[in-house]
């Protein structure tokens, strides 16, 4: 097998890793042909007639095999280094994307989740969302799902929301522990259907040393201050106020009940710009100044409906530019502009309230003429401490 000077030059360049792209590919194909041809000769030549390979031929085949694996190793290392470089660059860019702005983009998305749950779920105001920026412009937001029963807050599940840039995927919710067989609900006062009193019967069967949470539906719409007054003589806590949006008695509510609720907790929904700074320190670090601030929320007197309404409307307007994400979290079309317009023109009124307290105290509501229906949510052992 005659080796030309041109072949030797290419072989020398191949061993040094100087061949690139198409030239490298063509030379490797030529090497494979030579190796196949050599194997064919060794297989088909008769032993008596075959000439023993010279030392130079053996050495050449060894060099060829070693050069081939060396080139493959170099290619693999180059690909790995390229991947690591891309990974590092995208990780840095992802962090910059989610930390850009004041407040930064990650904080805004976290607030969208928190405020959406606060106004759509009776216990959505409990807890907060934490975020973790990942690679390739992704972020993961997580939070516990909690419920307040009596004076205790219990964790009943968790939720995970994934983002690609600012695009939100459907939330992944996992519940654990006991869950109610049926979702509690409200009944609008304009609904003419009759409902049984099975929940009162359940409360009557519960022992005295228990506490419960329940959804109470009224026989008419009440203002926020009126709701506080209705319960001021009761040893109960008001947790969440569903709000009438003008459409709640017109839609098909699966047998006359309201599941797509919107409302606010019994205290104002505070935002970052509501906080009052009480202390501020600034320390110089290696990469700039580190600022630490202490802040408190404005003073709130229980039952101040003006403050409750202002912060509720402020929350709806904060969520309006993020309505696609709100719809994703709520799992239905929110129509924020329509709701805001109605509430600003007609005012805020309630068709019910979520309460919690001793089961026997809740049972006393059975005699109240202004209560139309009650749905029991959760029951647990006594934890009703006097404050």
N, C-alpha and C positions, 0 to 999 in steps of 0.2 A: 504494500500500500504506500504509494509515493506521496510524500508531504512536500508541497510547494512552499516557496518563500512567503508568498502572500498568506497562505494558511497559517504558517508559523507566526507571522506578524499579528494576525487576528487572534490566534491562540494566546499570544503573549498579552495582547490588549484585554482579552477576555479574563485572563487570570488576574490582571490588575484592576478589573472592574471599570474599564474605560469605554466599553461598548454600551450604547444606549438605544432605546426604543427599537425601531425596525431592524437596525443592524444587529442588535443583540438577539432579537427574535430569530432572524435568518441564520445567525451563526449557531444558535442552539439547535435549530432544526437540522443544520448540516452535521453537527456533532451526533445527534440522535441517529441520523442516517448512517454515519460511519460506524457507530456502535452496533446498530442492527446488522449492517453488512458484515462486521467482524464476527458477530455471534453466528450469523448464517454460515460463514466460512468454517468456523470451528466445529459447527454441528455436522456439516456435509462433507468435509474433507476426510478421506480415508486415513487411518492412523499410519499405515506403512508409507504412504506417499506424502503425508503432511510434513512440512518443515517445522521444526520446533521454533516457537516465537523467540525473537531476539530479546535481549535485555532492554533495548531501546523501545520496542513495541509495548512491553509490559509497563514500563515507566510512563509511556505516553498515555496509555489507557487510565492509569492511576491518576495522572495529572488532570486528564479530562473529567473524570468523575469528581475529583476534589474541587475543581474549578466550577463545575456545574452546581454542586451543593453550596459552594461559597457564594455564588451569584444569587441563588435562591434565598439564602440566609440574609444577604444584603438587601434584597427586595423586601423581605418580610420585616426587617428592622426599619427600613425606610417607611413602610406603610404604617407600622406601629407608632413611630415618632410623629408622622403626619397626623394620625388620629389623636394622639395626645395633645398636639399643638392646637388642633381644632377644638378639642374638648376644653382646654384651658381658656382659649379665646372666647368661646361661646359662654362659658361659665361666668367670665368677667362681664361680658356684654349683658347676660341675663340679670346679674346682680345690679348693674347700672340701670337696666330697664325698670326693674321693680322698686329701686330706691330713688328714682329721679322725681324731683318736685318737692314741694312743701305744702301740704303733707305729701309724702311719697306715694307712688302708684300702688304699692303693696298695701299700705295703710288704708287707702281709699277703697280698694277691693275688699279688704277685711271689714271696713265700716259698712259697705253695701250689704254684706252677709249679715252682720249683726243687726243693722236697722231693719232689714227685710224681715228677719225672724221676729224681731220685737213687735212689728206692727201686724204680722200675719198669724202668729202663734201665741196663745195665752201664756206660755212659759218660755217664749223665745228670748225674753230679755235677760234670762239667767245665763251667766257665763259669758265668755268672749272667744273670739276667733284668733288663732295663731297661724302664722304663715311661714312657709319655708321655700325659698327660691331654689330651683333645681337647674339642671343643664338644658340647653337647647330651648331657652325662652319659656320654660315651664315653671309653674308655681303650684304648691299644694297648700290648701287652707284646711285646718281641722278645728273642731270644737266638740265639746261634750253636749249631749242633749239632756237637759235637766227638768225636773218638776218640783214644784213647791207644794208640800202637803203639810198643813199645820205650820209649825215654825221650823221645819226641816226641809232642806233642799236635797233631793235624791237624784243620782245620775241613772238614767234609763237607757242610754245609748250614746252613739257618737256619729258624727257626720264628717265626710271628707269631700272637698270640692277641688277639682283640678282646673288649672288655667293654662292656656297656650296664648302667650302675650296677655291680652285682656279678655280673651274669649273664654267663657265659662262652660264647663261640661255640666251634665246633670249631677246633682249631689248624690253621693253614695251614703246611705243612712243604714246603720246597723243598730237594732234594738236588742237589749238583753234583759233578762229578768221577766217578771210578769207584766203582761200588757193587757189592757182592757179589750174585751171581745168586740165591743162596738165603740166607735169614736163618739165622744160626747158632742152635742150640738146645741144650737140655739133655734128658737122658733120666733119668727117675726110676728108682732101683734096684729098685723093685717091679715095673717093667715087664719082662715076660718075653720080649719080642721081641728078635730078633737084628739087629745092624746091621753093615754092612761097614766095612772099614778104609780107605776111599778117602782120608780126610784124612791118614792116616799116609803114604800113597803120595805125596800132594801135598807133604808136608813133606820127604820124601826127595829129591824133584826140585828143591827150592829150593837155591840156592847158599849157601855158608857165610856170606857177608857180608850177610845179611838178618836182619830181626827180624819177628816176627809176634805177633798176639794170637789167642787161642783160647778156646773154651768147653770145659771139662773136666767130664765127668760121672763120678761115683763109683759103685762097686759096692755101697755102703751109705751110710747117713747118718752124717755126722761132725759133731762139735762144732766151734766156731770155732777153739779152741786146737789141736785135733787137725789141722785143715786147715793151720794155720801150721806145725805140726811136720812134716807130710808133705812140705812144700816147703822146709824150712829148709836143706837141703843143696843145693838147686838154685839156679842163677844166673838166677832168674826173679822177676818181681814179681807179687803177687796184687792184682788190680784191684777185683774185686766178688764178693760172696758171695750167691748166691741162697739163699733161706730156704724150708724145707719148712713148709707151712701146714696139713698134715693132709688136704688135698683134692687135692694135686698128682698122686697116683697113682690117683685115682678118676674124674676127668673124661675126656672124649673129647679127646685131644690131637693129633688129626689124624695118626694113625699111631703113636701112642705117644710123642710128644715134647712137651716143655713150652715153650709160647711166652709164656703169661701169667705172667711171673716177678715176684717181689718179693724185695728183698734190700737190702744196704747195701755201701758201699765199704770199703776196707781201713783206713779211719780213721774216727773218730766223726763223726756228722752234727751239727755244732754249730748251736745256736740263739742268738738275740740275747741271751737272758738267761743264757747260759752264759759269755759273754765277761767277762773280768776287766779292769776299767778300770785303766790304768796312768798316764794323764795326763788332765788336764781344764783347759781354759782357757775363760774367759768374757769376752767383749768387748761393750761397750755400743754398739749401733748406733742408727740413726735410728728404726727401728720396734721396738726392744726389744733384749734381750741375745742375742748369738750365742754358743752353747756348742759347743766342739769337744772331742771326747774321743778318746783313743787306747786301744785295748783289744787283748788277746791271748786266744787260746783256752787252756783248761786244758792242763796237761801230759798227754801220752799216750805210753805205752810200747807199741811195736808188738806186737800179739798180745794186748793186754789185752781179753779177750772180755767182761768185766763192763761196761766202759765202752762198748764197741761195742754191746752188747745194750741197755743203758740208753738210749743216744741213739737207737737204732733204734726202740724202743718209744715213746719220747717223740715221735719224728717221726710215727709212726702216730697217736698220740693228738692231736697238733696238727692233722693232716689230717682227723680224724674229723668235726668240724663242717662241713667243706668237701667232704664226700664226693661231692656232685653234680659239683663241679668236678674232683675227682680222677677220677671216672668218665669225664668228658668228655675229659680229657687222656690217660688210659690206654686209652680206647676199649673198655672192658669194665667190668662191674659188679665193684666192688672188695670189698664185704662186709667193711669194716674192723672192725666190732665182732666179727664171727665170727673173723677172723684174730687180733685182739688177745687174745681170750679163749683161743684155742688156744695161742698162743705163751706167754702168762702161765702157763697150766696145764701145758703139756707141755715147755716150753723151746724153745730155738732150735737147729736142726740144719740141715745143708747137704747137698744132693744133687749139688753141683758147685761150680765156681769159675771165674771169668774170669781168665786169666793173660796175661802178655806178656813177651817176651824174645827172645834169639837163637833162630832156627829150629832149629838143631842141638841146642840145649839142650832145647827143647820136644820134639824127636824122642826124647830119652832116656826120656821118660815112657812110651813104648810098652811097655817091659819091666815097668812097675809093675803089680802084680796088683790094686791098689785103684782103678785107672782103667778104667772101662767103655767110654767113648767120648770122642772129641775132635772138635770142629768148628772148623776154621780160620776166622777172621773176616777180618783184614786183614794184608797183608804189605807191607813197605817196605824201603828201603835201610838199611844199618847206621847206627844212632845210639845204640848201647848204650855209654854212657859210665860209667866207674868213678867212684863217689862216695867 
